[in-house]
Amino acid sequence: MNRKESTYIENYAENDKTDLLLFQQSNRGLLTVVGAGPGDPELITFKAIKALQTADVVLYDALVNEALLAYAPKAEKIFVGKRKGCYSYRQEQINDLIVSRAKSKGHVVRLKGGDPFVFGRGAEEMEYAANHGLEVAIVPGVSSSLSVPAMQQIPVTKRGGSESFWVITGTTKAHKLSEDVVLAAKSNATVVILMGMSKLSEIVAIYKKEGKPNIPIAIIQNGTCANERIAVATITSIEKEVQRKTLANPAIIIIGEVVRHRQNISEIIKNQEQELSQIL
């Protein structure tokens, strides 16, 4: 972060000092659910940084870039995420931890990847905290469902091509593929599926049944991070491409004609570079 950004954040925090003082005087404990963005630490918001700077405790998930914890130098930091299928804390334990730490230490920041209100259970945790006497606040984050495709030059809408988009969970509470995928596949909308890699074969089968075997599809693993990887194919060939590139979770699936935009931009840039090289 450069000096100009640092000054902006300090001024922003100064302007909001009244809210912080009111919270400190209330003595109730505060939970702020904060979106950390999709992975690139530069995609966090100023408001999120301000919340981290005032945190006494930070509870963070596996998809949070740990570089962001530097914004909370005085806070106790507790990892509560899931890695390789293993939970460090169950949801009930996380809820209890939020309440106990807020009541004993003051301000708890619950730092979540992407946006906390997009399949992030942020609303559930806020309700639990409020029911146990805490003040609650939310800082929205840059959702991976939009930003990860965008960083790969894939828009979720495009004039004349896609008039709407769906964002669907690939795995429901019952550990099944959401039935909304069937409805989405019937439309011309862009479909973004989170947490869907284990259900890829089912997704492919649904689109083939709808007579759309050649529709473009992209799968992006570790989106916006240094170790990001991508596979672009059609519904028919995507499983072989995923196997060839050994893609796995965490990954986002994007289905629709908008995926072609990435290749179109690449071809335009390539042609321009060739023309420039001929001139030089």
C-alpha positions as CSV (number, residue, x, y, z in Angstrom):
1,M,0.0,0.0,0.0
2,N,1.4,3.4,-1.0
3,R,1.5,6.6,1.1
4,K,-1.5,8.1,-0.6
5,E,-3.6,5.0,0.0
6,S,-2.4,4.9,3.7
7,T,-3.4,8.5,4.2
8,Y,-6.8,8.0,2.6
9,I,-7.5,5.0,5.0
10,E,-6.3,7.0,8.0
11,N,-8.6,9.9,7.1
12,Y,-11.5,7.5,6.4
13,A,-11.0,5.9,9.9
14,E,-10.9,9.4,11.5
15,N,-14.2,10.4,10.0
16,D,-15.8,7.2,11.4
17,K,-14.3,7.6,14.9
18,T,-17.7,8.6,16.4
19,D,-19.1,5.1,15.5
20,L,-16.2,3.4,17.2
21,L,-16.5,5.5,20.3
22,L,-20.2,4.7,20.6
23,F,-19.5,1.0,20.3
24,Q,-16.8,1.2,23.0
25,Q,-19.2,3.0,25.3
26,S,-22.0,0.4,24.7
27,N,-19.8,-2.4,26.2
28,R,-21.9,-5.0,24.3
29,G,-19.2,-6.5,22.0
30,L,-19.2,-6.1,18.2
31,L,-19.1,-8.5,15.3
32,T,-18.2,-7.1,11.9
33,V,-18.5,-9.6,9.1
34,V,-16.0,-8.6,6.4
35,G,-15.6,-9.6,2.8
36,A,-11.9,-10.2,2.0
37,G,-12.4,-10.3,-1.8
38,P,-11.5,-13.2,-4.1
39,G,-7.9,-13.7,-3.2
40,D,-5.7,-10.9,-4.6
41,P,-5.0,-8.8,-1.5
42,E,-5.3,-5.6,-3.6
43,L,-9.0,-6.4,-4.2
44,I,-10.0,-5.7,-0.6
45,T,-12.0,-2.5,0.2
46,F,-10.9,0.5,2.2
47,K,-13.8,-0.1,4.6
48,A,-12.7,-3.7,5.2
49,I,-9.1,-2.5,6.0
50,K,-10.5,0.0,8.5
51,A,-12.5,-2.8,10.2
52,L,-9.4,-4.9,10.5
53,Q,-7.4,-2.0,11.9
54,T,-9.9,-1.7,14.8
55,A,-10.2,-5.4,15.4
56,D,-9.4,-7.1,18.7
57,V,-9.9,-10.6,17.2
58,V,-9.9,-11.8,13.6
59,L,-11.5,-15.1,12.8
60,Y,-10.5,-15.9,9.2
61,D,-11.3,-18.6,6.6
62,A,-9.2,-20.7,4.3
63,L,-9.9,-18.6,1.2
64,V,-8.7,-15.4,2.8
65,N,-5.3,-14.2,1.7
66,E,-3.2,-14.2,4.9
67,A,-1.4,-11.1,3.8
68,L,-4.5,-9.2,4.8
69,L,-3.9,-10.1,8.5
70,A,-1.1,-7.5,8.5
71,Y,-3.9,-4.8,8.6
72,A,-4.7,-6.1,12.1
73,P,-1.4,-6.0,13.9
74,K,-2.8,-5.9,17.4
75,A,-5.6,-8.4,17.0
76,E,-5.7,-12.1,18.0
77,K,-5.9,-14.1,14.9
78,I,-7.7,-17.5,14.8
79,F,-7.9,-19.7,11.7
80,V,-11.4,-21.2,11.5
81,G,-11.5,-22.4,7.9
82,K,-11.6,-25.8,6.2
83,R,-8.5,-27.2,4.4
84,K,-8.4,-30.5,2.4
85,G,-11.8,-31.4,3.7
86,C,-10.9,-31.0,7.4
87,Y,-12.6,-28.4,9.6
88,S,-10.6,-26.6,12.2
89,Y,-13.9,-25.5,13.8
90,R,-17.5,-26.6,13.2
91,Q,-20.0,-23.8,12.5
92,E,-21.5,-24.1,16.0
93,Q,-18.0,-23.7,17.5
94,I,-17.4,-20.7,15.3
95,N,-20.6,-19.1,16.5
96,D,-19.7,-19.7,20.1
97,L,-16.2,-18.3,19.5
98,I,-17.6,-15.1,18.0
99,V,-19.8,-14.5,21.0
100,S,-17.2,-15.4,23.7
101,R,-14.4,-13.4,22.1
102,A,-16.6,-10.3,21.5
103,K,-17.8,-10.3,25.1
104,S,-14.3,-10.8,26.5
105,K,-12.3,-8.7,24.0
106,G,-14.6,-6.3,22.2
107,H,-14.5,-6.2,18.4
108,V,-14.5,-9.4,16.5
109,V,-13.9,-9.3,12.7
110,R,-15.2,-12.4,10.9
111,L,-13.0,-12.3,7.7
112,K,-14.5,-14.3,4.8
113,G,-13.4,-14.8,1.2
114,G,-15.3,-13.0,-1.5
115,D,-18.5,-11.4,-0.3
116,P,-19.9,-12.8,3.1
117,F,-23.5,-12.7,1.8
118,V,-22.8,-14.8,-1.3
119,F,-22.8,-18.4,0.0
120,G,-20.6,-17.2,2.9
121,R,-22.9,-17.9,5.9
122,G,-22.4,-14.3,6.9
123,A,-26.1,-13.7,7.5
124,E,-26.3,-16.8,9.8
125,E,-23.4,-15.6,11.9
126,M,-24.8,-12.1,12.2
127,E,-28.2,-13.5,13.4
128,Y,-26.5,-15.7,16.0
129,A,-24.4,-12.8,17.3
130,A,-27.4,-10.4,17.5
131,N,-29.5,-13.0,19.3
132,H,-26.7,-13.3,21.9
133,G,-26.6,-9.6,22.5
134,L,-23.8,-8.4,20.2
135,E,-23.8,-5.4,18.0
136,V,-23.4,-6.5,14.3
137,A,-22.1,-4.9,11.1
138,I,-21.4,-5.9,7.6
139,V,-18.7,-4.9,5.2
140,P,-19.4,-6.2,1.7
141,G,-16.6,-7.7,-0.3
142,V,-15.7,-8.1,-4.0
143,S,-17.5,-11.3,-4.9
144,S,-15.5,-14.1,-6.6
145,S,-18.5,-14.9,-8.7
146,L,-18.0,-11.7,-10.7
147,S,-14.3,-10.7,-10.2
148,V,-12.7,-14.0,-10.9
149,P,-14.2,-14.3,-14.4
150,A,-13.5,-10.6,-15.0
151,M,-9.8,-10.9,-14.2
152,Q,-9.7,-13.5,-17.0
153,Q,-11.5,-11.1,-19.3
154,I,-14.8,-13.0,-19.1
155,P,-17.8,-10.7,-18.4
156,V,-20.9,-12.2,-16.9
157,T,-23.1,-10.0,-19.1
158,K,-22.5,-8.7,-22.6
159,R,-24.8,-6.6,-24.8
160,G,-26.4,-8.8,-27.4
161,G,-25.0,-11.9,-25.9
162,S,-26.1,-12.4,-22.3
163,E,-28.8,-10.4,-20.7
164,S,-28.6,-11.9,-17.2
165,F,-26.6,-14.2,-15.0
166,W,-27.1,-16.8,-12.4
167,V,-24.8,-17.4,-9.4
168,I,-25.5,-20.9,-8.0
169,T,-24.0,-23.1,-5.3
170,G,-22.7,-26.3,-6.7
171,T,-23.3,-28.1,-3.4
172,T,-26.4,-27.6,-1.3
173,K,-26.8,-28.1,2.4
174,A,-27.8,-31.7,1.5
175,H,-24.5,-32.1,-0.4
176,K,-26.4,-32.3,-3.7
177,L,-26.2,-30.2,-6.9
178,S,-28.7,-27.3,-6.7
179,E,-31.8,-27.9,-8.8
180,D,-31.4,-24.3,-10.0
181,V,-28.7,-25.6,-12.4
182,V,-31.4,-27.4,-14.4
183,L,-33.5,-24.2,-14.6
184,A,-30.4,-22.1,-15.5
185,A,-29.4,-24.5,-18.3
186,K,-32.7,-23.9,-20.0
187,S,-32.0,-20.2,-20.3
188,N,-29.5,-18.1,-22.4
189,A,-28.1,-16.6,-19.2
190,T,-24.5,-16.8,-18.1
191,V,-24.2,-19.4,-15.3
192,V,-21.6,-19.1,-12.5
193,I,-21.3,-22.1,-10.2
194,L,-19.4,-21.9,-7.0
195,M,-18.2,-25.0,-5.1
196,G,-19.2,-27.2,-8.0
197,M,-16.1,-29.1,-9.1
198,S,-17.3,-32.4,-7.4
199,K,-20.5,-32.1,-9.4
200,L,-18.9,-31.3,-12.8
201,S,-20.1,-34.6,-14.4
202,E,-23.7,-33.8,-13.4
203,I,-23.5,-30.3,-14.7
204,V,-22.2,-31.5,-18.0
205,A,-25.0,-34.1,-18.3
206,I,-27.6,-31.4,-17.6
207,Y,-26.3,-29.2,-20.4
208,K,-26.1,-32.1,-22.9
209,K,-29.7,-33.0,-22.0
210,E,-30.7,-29.5,-22.9
211,G,-29.0,-29.9,-26.3
212,K,-26.1,-27.6,-25.5
213,P,-23.0,-29.7,-25.9
214,N,-21.0,-27.0,-27.6
215,I,-21.6,-24.1,-25.3
216,P,-18.4,-22.6,-23.9
217,I,-17.3,-23.2,-20.4
218,A,-14.4,-22.0,-18.3
219,I,-13.1,-23.3,-15.0
220,I,-10.8,-21.0,-12.9
221,Q,-8.9,-22.4,-10.0
222,N,-7.4,-20.1,-7.3
223,G,-8.9,-17.1,-9.1
224,T,-7.0,-13.7,-8.9
225,C,-4.1,-15.4,-7.0
226,A,-0.5,-16.0,-8.2
227,N,-1.2,-19.7,-8.6
228,E,-4.3,-19.2,-10.7
229,R,-5.0,-21.8,-13.4
230,I,-7.7,-21.9,-16.0
231,A,-9.3,-24.4,-18.5
232,V,-11.5,-23.2,-21.4
233,A,-13.4,-25.7,-23.4
234,T,-17.0,-26.8,-24.4
235,I,-19.4,-28.7,-22.3
236,T,-18.4,-31.8,-24.3
237,S,-14.7,-31.5,-23.8
238,I,-14.4,-29.8,-20.4
239,E,-14.0,-32.9,-18.3
240,K,-11.0,-34.1,-20.3
241,E,-9.5,-30.6,-20.2
242,V,-9.9,-30.5,-16.4
243,Q,-8.2,-33.9,-16.1
244,R,-5.4,-32.9,-18.4
245,K,-4.7,-29.8,-16.4
246,T,-5.4,-31.5,-13.0
247,L,-7.7,-28.7,-11.9
248,A,-9.3,-28.9,-8.5
249,N,-11.0,-26.8,-5.8
250,P,-11.2,-24.0,-5.0
251,A,-12.5,-23.2,-8.5
252,I,-15.3,-21.4,-10.2
253,I,-17.3,-22.6,-13.2
254,I,-18.5,-20.2,-15.8
255,I,-20.9,-21.4,-18.6
256,G,-22.1,-19.3,-21.5
257,E,-21.4,-17.5,-24.7
258,V,-19.5,-14.7,-22.7
259,V,-16.6,-17.1,-22.3
260,R,-15.8,-16.5,-26.0
261,H,-15.0,-12.9,-25.1
262,R,-11.7,-13.9,-23.6
263,Q,-10.5,-15.5,-26.8
264,N,-11.8,-12.5,-28.8
265,I,-9.8,-10.1,-26.8
266,S,-6.7,-12.3,-27.0
267,E,-7.0,-12.4,-30.8
268,I,-7.5,-8.6,-31.0
269,I,-4.4,-8.0,-28.9
270,K,-2.4,-10.5,-30.9
271,N,-3.3,-8.9,-34.2
272,Q,-2.4,-5.5,-32.9
273,E,1.0,-6.7,-31.7
274,Q,1.6,-8.2,-35.2
275,E,0.7,-5.0,-36.9
276,L,2.9,-3.0,-34.6
277,S,5.9,-5.4,-35.1
278,Q,5.5,-5.0,-38.9
279,I,5.6,-1.2,-38.6
280,L,8.7,-1.3,-36.4
